[in-house]
Amino acid sequence: MSKYLTVILLLSSLSLTSCFKWAARAVDKLPEKTALQKNYEFDGKVIIVGAGASGLAAGKILEQNNIEYIILEATGRYGGRLKKDTTLADFPIDIGAEWIHSNPKVLNVIKGKSGYQIDEELIPYKLETGAKWDGKKLKPVSKSYLNLIYNFMPESKFKNSTWFDFVNDNIAKDVIQNIVYNSVVNSIDYSGEKIVITTSAGQTYEADKVLVTASIGVLKSNEISFIPELNSEKKKAIESITFNSGFKIALKFSEKFYPDAIECKVKSGEKTFYDIAFKKNSKTNVLGFLCTGDETENYYALKSEQEIVSQLIKELDKMFDGKASQTYMNEYLFENWGQYEFTQGTWTQAMLEKKSNLEILRLPLDNNVYFAGEIYDIYQQMGVPGAILSGYYSIDQLLTIK
C-alpha cells in the first residue's frame, strides 16, 4: 500500500520469481564498494547543479578528496524532495520521501559500512489492515493479500527519524558549506574549454566538469538550456520518462477510525490513504494521502489547499459515515511536488521504462557534463537509495573518464 503499490500488484500478478529485481529484491545488485571507498586525483573545479540527495552524495565524494567544488541550489534549503516536520505529530514526519524500498543493507552501503547489521531502527512496512474504495463501497482486504504484497517486495520506514535526518547526518553535514542557495541555473554552456553556468540572476560560474542533478521534471520543462543543444536522442529519452504530477497531504485526527491503508480506484496514477503513524508508538493520529497522475487534476481544480483538504474530509466521511469531520483537528501538512517549479513531478519508476532510454539518459555530454538522480541509478534501487547511489556512481565517472 505504499507509493509503488500499483506497480507491485501488476508485477506480482505476472511473477513472484527472481526475474523482478528492483528495490529490496535487488539486494544482489548493490555495489560491493562505491566512490566512498576510492581515492581520486582531479586537478580542476566541479559544479554540481542541485542539492538533493544525489547532489549531496556527489559533493561528499569531492569533499573527502579535497577537490574544488560548489553546489548550486535553486531554493533556499538543501535536501530536494527530502523534508521533515516536527510540529504536526509526536514523531518526525517525512513530508518528502518516506519509504525505504530497498533492502535495509542499502543504508550501510550509502554510509560506506560493510555487512547487514544496520544502526537505524526500522519499522517493517507489513500492513495489518487495509481496504479498497471504489467510490461507493469500502471493501476490506484480506491479511493474505497484504502479506503477498509485503513478501513480494518488503519495505520499511524509519521508526524514530526520517530520510532527511539520515541524509543530513551521513552526507549533507559534510558539504553544506559549499552550497550556493537561490541559484536557479538557466544555462549550461559546455562548448568551450571551460563549462560556463549562468543563473537567473545573471551570475556566471566556470567549471571543468559539471554534474546535473535537477529533477527529470525540470529537464522536461527545458528551463535549463544546454549549449550545444541536447541531441534528439537525449531529448526523446528525457521526454519518454514518466514523471507524474502529484502531492502529499497529512491530516491530523483525534482518533484512528481508518485501516492502515486504503487503495482508491483510479483510471491512472495513484490515490491512497495510509496511516503515517503506523507502528510509530505514537499518540498522534495522522492519516496520509498520496495522489499522482490524472486524478491529481481533479484536486488542483479546487484552487486552494484548504479546498483540497475539505474535499478529502468529505471523501473520508463518505467512507466512514461522517467520522472524519467529527474527529478532524483542523491541522494538516501539504507538499505539492507537481506544481512546485523546482520538482514539477513526484518520482520515477525505472523498472517501467525502456532500458535503451535509460542508457541514453546516463550518457554524459562530451564527457564533461554528467547526470545523476533516481532515474539514472544502475543498481536497480528506488527512491532515495537510488538517487544517492547514482550520485556516487556519476561522480566516479566524472572524475575518472577523460
C-alpha positions as CSV (number, residue, x, y, z in Angstrom):
1,M,0.0,0.0,0.0
2,S,3.0,2.3,-0.4
3,K,3.8,4.6,-3.3
4,Y,4.7,1.6,-5.5
5,L,1.6,-0.5,-4.6
6,T,0.1,-0.3,-8.1
7,V,3.3,-1.3,-9.8
8,I,3.9,-4.1,-7.3
9,L,0.4,-5.6,-7.8
10,L,0.8,-5.5,-11.5
11,L,4.1,-7.2,-11.4
12,S,3.1,-9.7,-8.7
13,S,0.3,-10.9,-10.9
14,L,2.9,-11.8,-13.6
15,S,5.6,-13.3,-11.5
16,L,6.9,-13.9,-7.9
17,T,10.3,-15.1,-9.1
18,S,13.7,-13.5,-9.2
19,C,13.1,-12.1,-12.6
20,F,11.8,-8.9,-11.0
21,K,14.9,-7.4,-9.5
22,W,14.2,-4.0,-8.2
23,A,14.4,-2.3,-4.8
24,A,14.5,-4.9,-1.9
25,R,14.6,-7.7,-4.4
26,A,17.7,-6.3,-6.0
27,V,20.0,-6.6,-2.9
28,D,22.4,-8.6,-5.0
29,K,22.7,-5.6,-7.4
30,L,24.2,-3.4,-4.7
31,P,27.8,-2.5,-5.3
32,E,30.5,-4.1,-3.1
33,K,32.1,-0.6,-2.9
34,T,31.2,2.8,-4.0
35,A,33.1,6.1,-4.6
36,L,33.2,6.4,-0.8
37,Q,36.0,3.7,-0.7
38,K,38.0,5.2,-3.6
39,N,40.6,7.9,-3.8
40,Y,40.6,10.4,-6.6
41,E,43.1,12.9,-8.0
42,F,41.4,15.6,-10.1
43,D,43.0,18.9,-10.9
44,G,40.1,21.2,-11.7
45,K,36.8,22.5,-10.4
46,V,33.4,20.7,-10.4
47,I,30.0,22.3,-10.2
48,I,27.0,20.3,-9.0
49,V,23.6,21.5,-10.0
50,G,21.1,20.7,-7.3
51,A,21.4,20.0,-3.5
52,G,19.1,17.0,-3.4
53,A,20.1,13.5,-2.3
54,S,22.2,12.7,-5.4
55,G,23.9,16.2,-5.5
56,L,24.8,16.0,-1.8
57,A,26.2,12.5,-2.2
58,A,28.4,13.6,-5.1
59,G,29.5,16.5,-3.1
60,K,30.6,14.3,-0.2
61,I,33.0,12.4,-2.6
62,L,34.5,15.7,-3.8
63,E,34.8,16.9,-0.2
64,Q,36.7,13.9,1.1
65,N,39.1,14.0,-1.8
66,N,39.8,17.8,-1.4
67,I,38.5,18.6,-4.9
68,E,37.3,22.1,-5.6
69,Y,33.6,22.3,-6.0
70,I,30.4,24.2,-5.3
71,I,26.7,23.1,-5.4
72,L,24.3,25.5,-7.0
73,E,20.9,25.0,-5.3
74,A,17.8,26.7,-6.8
75,T,16.0,27.0,-3.4
76,G,16.9,28.3,0.0
77,R,17.4,24.9,1.5
78,Y,19.1,21.6,0.8
79,G,17.5,18.1,0.6
80,G,15.4,18.4,-2.5
81,R,12.3,16.3,-2.0
82,L,13.6,15.2,1.4
83,K,11.8,17.2,4.1
84,K,10.6,16.6,7.6
85,D,8.1,18.2,10.0
86,T,8.2,18.1,13.8
87,T,5.1,20.2,14.5
88,L,2.1,18.0,13.5
89,A,2.7,14.9,15.5
90,D,4.7,13.5,18.4
91,F,7.1,11.9,15.9
92,P,9.0,13.5,13.0
93,I,7.1,13.2,9.7
94,D,8.7,12.6,6.3
95,I,7.0,15.2,4.2
96,G,9.0,14.1,1.2
97,A,10.4,10.6,0.6
98,E,9.1,8.3,3.3
99,W,9.6,4.6,2.4
100,I,12.8,2.5,2.3
101,H,12.0,0.4,-0.7
102,S,15.5,-1.2,-0.8
103,N,16.9,-4.0,1.5
104,P,18.0,-2.2,4.7
105,K,21.6,-3.2,3.8
106,V,21.5,-0.2,1.4
107,L,21.8,2.1,4.4
108,N,25.2,0.7,5.2
109,V,26.2,0.8,1.5
110,I,25.3,4.5,1.4
111,K,27.4,5.1,4.5
112,G,30.3,3.0,3.3
113,K,29.8,0.4,6.1
114,S,30.0,-3.3,5.4
115,G,27.6,-6.0,6.4
116,Y,23.9,-6.3,7.0
117,Q,23.8,-5.1,10.6
118,I,22.4,-1.6,10.4
119,D,22.5,1.2,13.1
120,E,19.0,2.6,12.4
121,E,15.8,1.3,14.0
122,L,13.3,0.4,11.2
123,I,9.6,-0.5,11.0
124,P,8.8,-3.4,8.6
125,Y,6.0,-2.0,6.5
126,K,3.9,-5.1,6.8
127,L,0.3,-3.8,7.0
128,E,-2.1,-5.4,9.3
129,T,-5.4,-3.9,7.9
130,G,-6.3,-2.5,4.6
131,A,-9.2,-1.7,2.3
132,K,-10.2,-0.8,-1.2
133,W,-12.5,2.1,-2.1
134,D,-14.4,2.2,-5.5
135,G,-16.1,5.5,-4.8
136,K,-19.2,3.8,-3.3
137,K,-18.2,0.9,-1.1
138,L,-15.3,0.4,1.2
139,K,-14.1,-3.3,1.0
140,P,-11.6,-4.7,3.5
141,V,-8.8,-6.7,2.0
142,S,-7.5,-10.0,3.5
143,K,-4.4,-10.4,5.6
144,S,-3.1,-12.9,3.0
145,Y,-3.4,-10.1,0.3
146,L,-1.4,-7.7,2.5
147,N,1.2,-10.5,3.2
148,L,1.5,-11.2,-0.5
149,I,2.4,-7.5,-1.2
150,Y,5.0,-7.4,1.6
151,N,6.6,-10.8,0.7
152,F,6.9,-9.8,-2.9
153,M,8.7,-6.5,-2.2
154,P,9.3,-5.9,1.5
155,E,9.6,-2.2,2.5
156,S,10.3,-0.4,5.7
157,K,10.3,3.0,7.4
158,F,12.5,4.8,9.9
159,K,10.9,4.4,13.3
160,N,12.2,7.5,15.2
161,S,13.7,9.6,12.4
162,T,13.3,10.5,8.7
163,W,15.1,10.2,5.4
164,F,16.0,13.8,5.8
165,D,17.7,13.0,9.1
166,F,19.6,10.1,7.6
167,V,20.9,12.1,4.6
168,N,21.7,15.1,6.8
169,D,23.6,13.1,9.4
170,N,25.5,10.9,7.0
171,I,26.1,13.0,3.9
172,A,24.8,16.6,3.9
173,K,26.7,17.8,7.0
174,D,30.0,17.4,5.2
175,V,29.1,19.6,2.2
176,I,26.6,22.3,3.3
177,Q,29.4,24.9,3.5
178,N,29.8,24.6,-0.3
179,I,26.2,25.1,-1.3
180,V,25.2,28.4,-3.0
181,Y,21.5,28.9,-2.4
182,N,18.8,30.6,-4.5
183,S,20.9,29.9,-7.6
184,V,18.5,28.9,-10.4
185,V,20.5,27.6,-13.3
186,N,19.3,28.9,-16.7
187,S,22.0,27.6,-19.0
188,I,25.0,25.3,-19.2
189,D,27.4,26.1,-21.9
190,Y,29.9,23.3,-22.5
191,S,31.1,24.4,-25.9
192,G,34.4,25.9,-24.7
193,E,37.4,24.8,-22.8
194,K,35.6,25.7,-19.6
195,I,31.9,25.0,-18.8
196,V,30.0,28.2,-18.1
197,I,26.9,28.1,-16.0
198,T,24.5,31.1,-15.9
199,T,21.8,31.6,-13.3
200,S,18.5,33.5,-13.5
201,A,20.2,36.3,-11.5
202,G,22.8,36.7,-14.2
203,Q,25.6,35.2,-12.1
204,T,28.1,33.1,-14.1
205,Y,30.3,30.2,-12.8
206,E,33.0,28.3,-14.6
207,A,34.0,24.7,-14.1
208,D,36.0,21.9,-15.7
209,K,33.2,19.4,-15.1
210,V,29.5,19.6,-14.2
211,L,27.1,17.2,-12.6
212,V,23.4,17.9,-13.2
213,T,21.0,16.5,-10.6
214,A,17.9,18.5,-11.4
215,S,14.7,16.5,-11.4
216,I,13.6,14.9,-14.7
217,G,10.6,17.3,-14.5
218,V,12.9,20.3,-14.7
219,L,14.7,18.8,-17.6
220,K,11.4,18.1,-19.3
221,S,10.4,21.7,-19.0
222,N,13.5,22.9,-20.8
223,E,14.1,25.5,-18.2
224,I,17.8,24.7,-18.3
225,S,19.3,25.4,-21.8
226,F,22.3,23.4,-22.9
227,I,24.8,24.8,-25.3
228,P,25.3,23.0,-27.6
229,E,21.7,21.9,-27.6
230,L,20.9,18.3,-26.5
231,N,20.7,15.9,-29.4
232,S,17.4,14.4,-30.5
233,E,18.1,11.1,-28.8
234,K,18.7,12.7,-25.4
235,K,15.6,14.9,-25.7
236,K,13.5,11.9,-26.6
237,A,14.8,9.9,-23.8
238,I,14.1,12.7,-21.3
239,E,10.5,13.1,-22.7
240,S,9.9,9.3,-22.5
241,I,10.3,9.2,-18.7
242,T,7.0,9.1,-16.8
243,F,7.1,11.8,-14.0
244,N,3.6,12.2,-12.8
245,S,2.2,15.3,-11.2
246,G,1.1,14.8,-7.6
247,F,1.0,15.8,-4.0
248,K,1.0,14.5,-0.4
249,I,-1.1,15.6,2.5
250,A,-1.0,14.6,6.2
251,L,-4.3,15.1,8.2
252,K,-4.5,15.0,12.0
253,F,-7.4,13.3,13.8
254,S,-8.3,12.8,17.4
255,E,-8.8,9.1,16.9
256,K,-7.9,6.4,14.4
257,F,-11.1,5.4,12.6
258,Y,-9.3,4.1,9.4
259,P,-7.3,1.0,8.5
260,D,-3.6,1.0,7.9
261,A,-4.1,1.9,4.2
262,I,-6.9,2.5,1.7
263,E,-6.3,2.0,-2.0
264,C,-8.8,4.1,-4.1
265,K,-9.8,3.1,-7.6
266,V,-8.5,5.5,-10.3
267,K,-8.1,5.3,-14.0
268,S,-4.4,6.1,-13.9
269,G,-1.8,7.1,-11.4
270,E,-2.4,6.6,-7.7
271,K,-4.7,7.6,-4.9
272,T,-4.0,6.2,-1.5
273,F,-4.8,7.0,2.1
274,Y,-2.4,5.5,4.7
275,D,-1.6,5.7,8.4
276,I,1.6,7.8,8.7
277,A,1.8,6.8,12.4
278,F,1.9,3.1,11.6
279,K,3.8,1.3,14.4
280,K,5.5,4.6,15.5
281,N,4.4,4.1,19.1
282,S,2.6,7.4,18.7
283,K,-0.3,9.0,20.5
284,T,-1.0,11.2,17.4
285,N,-3.3,10.0,14.7
286,V,-2.1,11.2,11.3
287,L,-3.6,10.0,8.0
288,G,-1.5,10.5,4.9
289,F,-2.9,10.9,1.4
290,L,-0.9,10.4,-1.8
291,C,-2.2,11.3,-5.2
292,T,-0.5,11.2,-8.6
293,G,-1.3,11.2,-12.2
294,D,-4.6,12.3,-13.9
295,E,-6.5,12.1,-10.6
296,T,-4.4,15.0,-9.4
297,E,-6.0,17.5,-11.7
298,N,-9.4,17.0,-10.0
299,Y,-7.9,18.3,-6.8
300,Y,-5.8,21.1,-8.4
301,A,-9.1,22.4,-9.9
302,L,-10.2,23.2,-6.4
303,K,-7.8,26.1,-6.4
304,S,-6.6,26.1,-2.7
305,E,-5.1,23.8,-0.2
306,Q,-8.0,24.3,2.2
307,E,-10.5,23.3,-0.5
308,I,-8.5,20.1,-1.3
309,V,-8.4,19.2,2.4
310,S,-12.2,19.8,2.7
311,Q,-12.7,17.6,-0.3
312,L,-10.7,14.8,1.3
313,I,-12.6,15.1,4.6
314,K,-15.8,14.7,2.6
315,E,-14.5,11.6,0.9
316,L,-13.5,10.1,4.2
317,D,-16.9,11.0,5.7
318,K,-18.4,9.0,2.8
319,M,-16.2,6.0,3.6
320,F,-16.7,6.1,7.3
321,D,-20.1,7.6,8.0
322,G,-19.1,11.1,8.9
323,K,-16.3,10.0,11.3
324,A,-13.7,12.2,9.6
325,S,-15.4,15.5,10.1
326,Q,-16.2,14.5,13.7
327,T,-12.6,13.9,14.6
328,Y,-10.6,16.1,12.2
329,M,-8.4,18.5,14.3
330,N,-8.0,21.2,11.6
331,E,-4.3,20.6,11.2
332,Y,-2.6,19.4,8.1
333,L,0.6,19.4,6.0
334,F,0.6,19.8,2.3
335,E,3.5,19.0,-0.1
336,N,2.8,19.9,-3.7
337,W,5.5,18.3,-5.8
338,G,3.6,18.6,-9.0
339,Q,3.1,22.4,-9.0
340,Y,6.5,23.3,-7.4
341,E,8.7,24.8,-10.1
342,F,11.9,23.0,-8.9
343,T,10.4,19.5,-9.0
344,Q,7.5,19.5,-11.4
345,G,6.6,16.0,-10.5
346,T,6.7,13.2,-8.0
347,W,9.1,10.3,-8.5
348,T,10.3,8.0,-11.3
349,Q,9.9,4.2,-11.7
350,A,12.8,3.0,-13.7
351,M,11.5,-0.6,-13.8
352,L,8.7,0.6,-16.1
353,E,11.0,2.5,-18.5
354,K,12.8,1.2,-21.6
355,K,16.3,0.1,-21.0
356,S,17.5,1.9,-24.1
357,N,16.1,5.2,-22.9
358,L,17.7,4.8,-19.5
359,E,21.1,4.1,-21.1
360,I,20.8,7.3,-23.3
361,L,19.8,9.3,-20.2
362,R,23.0,8.3,-18.4
363,L,25.3,9.3,-21.3
364,P,27.4,12.4,-20.4
365,L,27.7,15.4,-22.7
366,D,31.2,15.4,-24.3
367,N,32.4,13.6,-21.1
368,N,32.1,17.0,-19.3
369,V,28.5,17.3,-18.2
370,Y,27.1,14.3,-16.3
371,F,23.7,13.5,-14.8
372,A,22.5,11.9,-11.6
373,G,19.3,11.2,-9.7
374,E,17.0,8.2,-9.0
375,I,16.2,7.6,-12.7
376,Y,19.9,7.2,-13.5
377,D,20.7,4.6,-10.9
378,I,22.3,1.5,-12.4
379,Y,21.9,-0.6,-9.3
380,Q,18.1,-1.0,-9.6
381,Q,17.2,0.5,-6.3
382,M,14.3,3.0,-5.9
383,G,13.8,6.4,-4.4
384,V,16.4,7.9,-2.1
385,P,18.9,5.0,-2.2
386,G,18.8,5.0,-6.0
387,A,19.4,8.8,-6.0
388,I,22.4,8.6,-3.6
389,L,24.0,5.6,-5.4
390,S,23.6,7.4,-8.7
391,G,25.4,10.4,-7.2
392,Y,28.3,8.2,-6.1
393,Y,28.4,6.4,-9.5
394,S,28.1,9.6,-11.6
395,I,30.8,11.5,-9.7
396,D,33.1,8.5,-10.1
397,Q,32.6,8.6,-13.8
398,L,33.1,12.3,-13.9
399,L,36.4,12.1,-12.0
400,T,37.8,9.1,-13.9
401,I,36.7,9.4,-17.5
402,K,39.0,11.7,-19.6
